[in-house]
Structures are given as structure tokens and as C-alpha cells.
Amino acid sequence: MTTEYLLLLLGCMLVTVIPRVLPFILVRNFTVPEPVEKWLSYLPVCIFTGLIVENLLTASTAGMHVNWTVLAASIPTLFIALFTKSLLTTVLAGVFLMAAIRFFF
């Protein structure tokens, strides 16, 4: 592994991690107005729905097809989202479940 490759890998990691972690850190340090908090409460549902629908249904010349591995991961993730109401927990659970399903199937 060359030094340039290692620096590139670390730079890509920072560019990926900072936008995903920084909002959680910033919101923890101050309170947001109630209308903003209410609006933000809809984000996990919107993000989850967008990610699922995009990957769950695939179009082909024969019509729409269901990606069964995504469906198998999305059902438990949905229950986790409803139970915890936490975006971070939901995303981590979904990523873990999808990785486990792809590893075993």
C-alpha cells in the first residue's frame, strides 16, 4: 500500500464520515425550535422510505420486480424504526441486517 493510496483512503473516510456524524453532534449541543424539531421528526421516515423504495423495486422490460433480500432486511428494520424512533439506530440496524443477509445468502 502506497502512502498516496493511504492518504486518499483517509481523505475519503473523512469526507464520508463528517457529513453523517456532524449533524448529530451539532443538534446535541443546542435546542432547536419546536417547529423545526417537529419537521425533523419526519426525516427518518422520509429517508427510510426513499432508500427502501429505490432498492426494493427494480424496473425491467418485463415490469417491476421485488428485490427479496432488501425486503427481508427492511421488515425487521421497520420494526426497529417504529420501536426506537431513532434515525441512527434504524440506519445501523438496516446496514447490519443487509450485510448479514448478503453474507449468508
PLY file of the C-alpha trace (Angstrom):
ply
format ascii 1.0
element vertex 105
property float x
property float y
property float z
element edge 104
property int vertex1
property int vertex2
end_header
0.00 0.00 0.00
1.48 3.31 -1.02
1.37 6.49 1.04
-0.73 8.23 -1.60
-3.31 5.46 -1.51
-3.47 5.55 2.29
-3.93 9.34 2.28
-6.63 9.04 -0.36
-8.40 6.39 1.70
-8.24 8.54 4.86
-9.49 11.59 2.94
-12.43 9.63 1.52
-13.22 8.37 5.01
-13.30 11.92 6.39
-15.47 13.19 3.54
-17.90 10.34 4.19
-17.97 10.43 8.00
-18.10 14.19 8.65
-21.46 14.94 6.94
-23.04 11.91 8.59
-21.76 12.45 12.14
-21.54 16.25 12.35
-25.32 16.87 12.31
-25.80 14.51 15.27
-23.07 16.30 17.22
-24.42 19.78 16.41
-28.02 19.01 17.32
-26.95 17.58 20.68
-25.29 20.83 21.76
-28.26 23.17 21.36
-32.02 23.11 21.34
-33.94 23.72 18.17
-37.30 25.49 17.97
-40.34 23.23 18.26
-41.48 23.66 14.61
-38.01 22.63 13.42
-37.99 19.69 15.83
-41.39 18.56 14.56
-40.22 18.88 10.96
-37.04 16.91 11.75
-39.11 14.13 13.30
-40.36 13.25 9.80
-36.87 12.86 8.34
-36.24 9.25 9.46
-39.47 8.13 7.82
-38.73 10.03 4.60
-35.15 8.82 4.36
-36.11 5.24 5.17
-38.92 5.26 2.60
-36.71 6.76 -0.10
-33.94 4.24 0.46
-36.28 1.29 0.59
-38.40 2.09 -2.46
-35.35 2.85 -4.58
-33.77 -0.51 -3.78
-36.86 -2.63 -3.22
-38.41 -2.23 -6.66
-36.44 -2.67 -9.86
-37.80 -1.99 -13.30
-37.12 -4.10 -16.35
-38.71 -4.59 -19.73
-40.94 -7.28 -18.21
-42.21 -4.92 -15.47
-41.46 -4.23 -11.83
-39.64 -6.78 -9.70
-39.19 -7.03 -5.94
-35.67 -7.39 -4.56
-36.34 -10.06 -1.91
-33.09 -9.55 0.01
-33.92 -5.88 0.52
-37.44 -6.81 1.60
-36.06 -9.34 4.11
-33.84 -6.65 5.65
-36.44 -3.88 5.54
-39.16 -5.61 7.56
-37.12 -6.00 10.78
-35.61 -2.56 10.20
-39.10 -1.09 10.01
-39.98 -2.59 13.39
-36.74 -1.26 14.86
-37.54 2.20 13.49
-41.04 2.12 14.95
-39.79 0.89 18.32
-36.74 3.18 18.76
-37.76 6.21 16.67
-34.05 6.85 16.22
-32.52 7.54 12.82
-29.07 6.40 13.88
-30.32 3.13 15.36
-32.52 2.47 12.34
-29.73 3.08 9.83
-27.23 0.98 11.77
-29.71 -1.87 12.15
-30.60 -1.74 8.44
-26.97 -1.76 7.37
-26.18 -4.64 9.74
-29.20 -6.67 8.61
-28.47 -6.11 4.92
-24.82 -7.08 5.43
-25.83 -10.24 7.30
-28.34 -11.23 4.62
-25.83 -10.67 1.83
-23.18 -12.60 3.76
-25.38 -15.65 4.28
-27.33 -15.59 1.01
0 1
1 2
2 3
3 4
4 5
5 6
6 7
7 8
8 9
9 10
10 11
11 12
12 13
13 14
14 15
15 16
16 17
17 18
18 19
19 20
20 21
21 22
22 23
23 24
24 25
25 26
26 27
27 28
28 29
29 30
30 31
31 32
32 33
33 34
34 35
35 36
36 37
37 38
38 39
39 40
40 41
41 42
42 43
43 44
44 45
45 46
46 47
47 48
48 49
49 50
50 51
51 52
52 53
53 54
54 55
55 56
56 57
57 58
58 59
59 60
60 61
61 62
62 63
63 64
64 65
65 66
66 67
67 68
68 69
69 70
70 71
71 72
72 73
73 74
74 75
75 76
76 77
77 78
78 79
79 80
80 81
81 82
82 83
83 84
84 85
85 86
86 87
87 88
88 89
89 90
90 91
91 92
92 93
93 94
94 95
95 96
96 97
97 98
98 99
99 100
100 101
101 102
102 103
103 104
